[in-house]
Amino acid sequence: MKHIKRIVMVLIWLIIWQIASMMTGLELLLASPVAVLRTLIEMLVSKAFYMTLSHSLLNIGSGLLAGIIIGVAVGIGSGRFNTFAQFVEIPLQLMKSLPVAAFIILLLMWFGSRNVSRIISAMVVIPMAGVTDGIRNADTGLVNMAKVYNMSRLNRFRYIYMTGVYPYLETQLKIALGMCFKAGISAEIIGLVSDTIGTSM
């Protein structure tokens, strides 16, 4: 029943989309679902489509991975050391608050168009991949017990801290993933990065 309801909702929105497209009377302003599907099929049999897709995925994916690694490392350091947390707070807040377009323009001037989508993707993810709250909210009772039984630091991190970190990290990365691709494609559009989705758009 749940799947049927979802299918019905999708069909309703497709009908609304089709009606809106017909009302504009111009495919360039709002393409119809049929036109989009037809174009997608044409693209799927094109070699250039897969080349473009792979370039964008490689650039944005590498930025995403770098952002996760740096963000987790910064989050662990912030969770363990208050002085470090205060030190990185300002750049992290800047990454969160400044418009992505402003960053893209600066990065284009500093690093050129080739690497801009990688860097902006990482910058979007770094503040969201932090695990500071998970580290700070770890069960102190378990931590003390681990110390009493001389559990190694590595095992303490794996079995105690990671248990608290994982829910925070999972939630944040779900949001970061979408924002990362949006920012990466925007960087490709503004920077006119060759053979990418953004430039094709």
N, C-alpha and C positions, 0 to 999 in steps of 0.2 A: 504493500500500500504506500509506503514511504517513497519508493522509487517511482511509482506511478504519479504520485503528487509532484515529485520533482520534475518529471518529464512534462507534465501539464504546465507547470510554471515556466519551463524553458520555452515550450511552444507558444504560450501567451506572449512572452517577451519577444520571440521571433516575429509574431504577428504585429506587435506594436512597432518593432523595428521596420518591418516591411511597409506598414502604413505611413510611418514618419518619412521613409525614403520616397514613397510615392507622392507625399505632400510637398516635398522640396522640389520634385520634378527634375532634379539634376544629380546624377550619380556621383559627380565630383564632390558635392557637398556632403552627401550621406549615401553611401553605396548600399544597395539592398542585400539581404542575406543570400539571395540567389547569385548575385554578382560576386559577392565575397567568396562563396563556395566555388564558383566557376574559376575565379582567379587563383584560388588556393590549389585546385586540381592542376591547373596549368603550371603553377610554380613547382609542384611536387615532382613533375617529370622533367624539370629543368636542372641541369648540372650546376649552373650558376647559383641557383637557390641554395643548394647544399654547401657550396663554397662560402657564400655570404653568411649563412647560418653558423657554420663552423668557426669562422673568424670571430664573429660576435661572441659566441659561446666560450671560445678560448680566452678572449680578452676579459670578458666580464667574469667568467668562472675563475680565472687566475686571481683577479682582484678580490672576488668573494672569499676564496681560500686564504689569501694573505690577510684579509680583514679579520677573518675568524681567528686565525692563529695569533695575530697581534692583539686583537680584542680580548681573547681569553687570557693571554699572558698579562696584559695590563689589568684585567679584572682580578686575576689571582693576586698580583702585587698590591692592588688597591685594597683587596679584602684582608690582606695580612698586615699591611703597613699603612697607618694613617697618614704619615708624612708623604708617602708616595701618592696616596689617593688625592691629597690636597694639591700636589704638584701637577698631576695630570688632569685635574678637574677642569681647568680653564680651556686647554685645547679640545677636550672632549665636548664641553659645552658649546664651543665655537663650531665644531663639526655638526652638532645637532641643530644649532639655531640659524646659521648662515644659509642663505638660499643655495641650492645645488648649482644653479646657473652661474652664480658669482664665483664659486670654486672652479667650475669648468673653464671660465674665461682666464682666471689666474693660472691654472694648470697648463692651458694652451700656450700661454706666454712663457712659462717656465720650462716645460718639458716637451712641447710640440704635440701634434695631434696623434702620433702613433701610440703613445702610452696613456693618453688622457682617460680613456674608458676604464683601463685597469686601475689607475690610481683613484679615480672618483668612486669606483665600485668599492674599493677597500675602505675609503674614507667614510662611506655611508654605513658600512658594516661594523667598523671598529667600535664606535660608541655603543652599539646594540649587542655586541658579542661579549660584553663585560659580564663577569660572573661574580661581581663584588658582593651583591646581596646574598647569593647562595653560600659564599665562603663565610660571611659574617653571621649568617643564621644557622650555621652548622650546629648540631646538637652538642652542647658543651659537655654533657654527661658522657657521651660516647667518646669525645675527644680526650677527656680526663682518664677514662677507663683504658683507652688505647695507650696513653702514656704510662699508666701503672703497669700494663702488661708488655711494655717496651716494644710496641708495634712500630715498625719503621715509618719514616715520614712518607715514603712512597705509598705504602699500604694504607696509611691514614688518609692520604689524599684520594686514593682510589675508592676505598670502601666507606669513608665517612663524608668527606667534603664533596665528592662527585655526586653522591646521593642527593645532597641539598642543592648542588649546582645545576643538575640536569633539567629540572622543571623550568628554571629561569632561562637557561640557555635555549631550550627547545622553543619556548614561547617567543623569545626575542628573535631567534633566527628565522622563524616563520614570517615575521614582519620584515626582517632585514632582507630576506631573499627577494621579495617583491620590489622593495625599494631599491635594492642593488641593481636589478635589471632595468628599472625605470631610469635610474641615474646613468647607468652605462649607455643605454640607448640614446638618452638626451645628449651625453657627451659626444657620441658618434654623430648625431645630427648637427650640433654646433661646430664640432671640429672637422666635419666632413672627412671622417676616417674612411679610407678607401676599402671597398669590398666588405662592407658591414651592413647590418640591418638599418642602422640610423641613416647612413648615406643613401641607401636604397629608398627609404621613406622620403 
